[in-house]
Amino acid sequence: MTVVDAGAPEVVLALDGVSRVYGTEVQVRALDGVSLDIRAGEYLSIVGPSGSGKSTMLGLLGVLDLPTEGAIRVRGTDVTRLADAERSRLRGEAIGFVFQQFHLIPHLTALGNVETALLYRGLSSRERRERAMAALEQVGLGARHDHRPVQMSGGEQQRVAIARAISTDPGVVLADEPTGALDSRNAENVMQIFEDLRSPERAICVVTHDLHVADSAHRKISMLDGRIVADEALRGGGKAAAGASGGLGDES
Amino acid sequence: MRRFRELVGVATGGLTARKIRTALIMLGPILGVAAIVAAIGINESSKGHLKAKLQELGTDLIVVNASAGMGFGQDPVIEAAAVARVSRLPDVTAVTGTRQLSDIVTVPFAGAEDYYRAFPVPVIASGLDLPATLEVPMVSGRFLNDYDHDSGARVAVIGRDLADEYGYLAGEPRTIELNGLQYGVVGVLDWVLLEPSMDSAVFVTFTSAVDDWELDDPDPSRLYVRAPTNTAMVAQEIPTVVSLGGPDGANASVPTDLLDAQSQVDESLNNLTKMMGGLALVVGGVGIANVMSISVIQRSSEIGIRRALGHSRGTIAVQFLFEALVVGVFGGIIGALVGAGVVWGVAEQRGYTMVLSVAGLAGWALVSVGVAVVAGLYPSSKAARLEPLETLRLG
């Protein structure tokens, strides 16, 4: 279903007619035949009330879960057909995560946390260290690389998490309520970092119910009852619109 | 290789972050391995000690005990003529007869009865060649001699432990009181390894025994026979030589055979201690499985993050298996060292030569590694099965 368009940027992540049903006796259809393309360079937000299916969609976009029906394509590869090892490798290479609760490993330093994302990739310990340091510098925490999460503020922890997400140079960064646990000043700071992280090769996808955060994106996907009900281009314009037509066209 | 190093790094990182917990789960393999190594080491060392002792004693001493042949109602003895026949056997180099006297209260000096009666002191009538036959030196003084025997003088030689007990000083002129009769102590006999009861005994001549203790005849009830060649054969023919085809008047044994048997008997003790140590290891393994299972639940968020960062189920399983492995390796090594230390301490204290096989140490450390890895299988598979979505709480 991928729209072949020589002018449009590459589709880095796509849901293709994806449904997710939970439970066996009492079935809950958390996601119902959703299709969505995320293209390189996009900055999109996914909004919707609780129970609208946005968390389920995030889990599937992040290949942390598998759909009951449909396909998840990472750079064109349908990951539902892959074995766990291969799927995990692809997830690690293509996707970076930022969580609401930061989810740093408490016994590791900031540097150690970032390095964790770079393990088992055939890097020498020195390369790993250098790349992790570079990522920390990028979020302005180079000087605090040897601090543990408990020694940092919430905003700093989230910046470490962002450094961890970008250290592998993924095609898409998935952020789950990245400002949900932060005060407004830190939230502003984190959103600015997201804005800065955008590059023609990398897409940013933020799941949130904070409309202010959602509106800072260039494309806004609205969810309700497991379906995409709106796919709007915001001030970003053209690029997002191309993805939107693909996503919506399939669903309706 | 790089991946292996990374896994070891992650595993040790996880372990050092929880030092007390790690120390506690390591305690299982440490105690198990230490117990086994110590038990086996102490056993081997004492066996080695026994063997050295056997070497020292010589394996050519035969002990002949009179047995009730024809004479009923009285203590069996070996007649003088039979003793002479034994000493004429071609392979025999020395023979000494002894006879233990009964009902003699021994005290170091008059009036000490109340205190010393608690210690039963064997009084032995002995031939004059006892030290030579047993190959035991005198600590001080001399043994009973021909003059003592012929004159019937009241002289005695005492064992080394008795000398200590009674507070005798070397060369000090002292007496000992046997049923109220004063005997002069002329010498102290060194420890008799084959007959530890002699260490606290009093030796007198057969003449004194007959004169003072109404012994009917100066015949021994036991012979010590030294036969450097054909020892076993000599031991076999002595009963016949003593009783000349009549009903057996004596039985002969080689006591070092008993010691040899003793070192064999230890084998069952050895197996028991191995089993106990093995049990400790298994319990340690259960402890590892237990604590690690709880740890997996507590670290579910960490596992979820690692999965999100691209670590596969297999990698997570191996990471936790490596933590178990590290516990097993260090537990095994520390346990082996502790066990070796215990063996060294015991050997030092008891005067053994320490016998410890390095292969054995390594072997038991490896067993601990095996136990730890097996124990880690369940928690690691549990960690691998965790669904990242359930632990990360999205949205």
Chai-1 contact restraints between the chains, C-beta under 6 A:
chainA,res_idxA,chainB,res_idxB,connection_type,confidence,min_distance_angstrom,max_distance_angstrom,comment,restraint_id
A,S55,B,L394,contact,1.0,0.0,6.0,A-B,restraint_1
A,S55,B,G395,contact,1.0,0.0,6.0,A-B,restraint_2
A,L58,B,L394,contact,1.0,0.0,6.0,A-B,restraint_3
A,G59,B,L389,contact,1.0,0.0,6.0,A-B,restraint_4
A,G59,B,L394,contact,1.0,0.0,6.0,A-B,restraint_5
A,L64,B,P388,contact,1.0,0.0,6.0,A-B,restraint_6
A,L64,B,L389,contact,1.0,0.0,6.0,A-B,restraint_7
A,D65,B,L389,contact,1.0,0.0,6.0,A-B,restraint_8
A,D84,B,S312,contact,1.0,0.0,6.0,A-B,restraint_9
A,D84,B,R313,contact,1.0,0.0,6.0,A-B,restraint_10
A,A85,B,S312,contact,1.0,0.0,6.0,A-B,restraint_11
A,A85,B,G314,contact,1.0,0.0,6.0,A-B,restraint_12
A,S88,B,G310,contact,1.0,0.0,6.0,A-B,restraint_13
A,S88,B,S312,contact,1.0,0.0,6.0,A-B,restraint_14
A,R91,B,G310,contact,1.0,0.0,6.0,A-B,restraint_15
A,G92,B,L309,contact,1.0,0.0,6.0,A-B,restraint_16
A,G92,B,G310,contact,1.0,0.0,6.0,A-B,restraint_17
A,F97,B,A308,contact,1.0,0.0,6.0,A-B,restraint_18
A,H103,B,I305,contact,1.0,0.0,6.0,A-B,restraint_19
A,I105,B,E302,contact,1.0,0.0,6.0,A-B,restraint_20
A,H107,B,A17,contact,1.0,0.0,6.0,A-B,restraint_21
A,A117,B,L309,contact,1.0,0.0,6.0,A-B,restraint_22
A,L119,B,E6,contact,1.0,0.0,6.0,A-B,restraint_23
A,Y120,B,R3,contact,1.0,0.0,6.0,A-B,restraint_24
A,D176,B,L394,contact,1.0,0.0,6.0,A-B,restraint_25
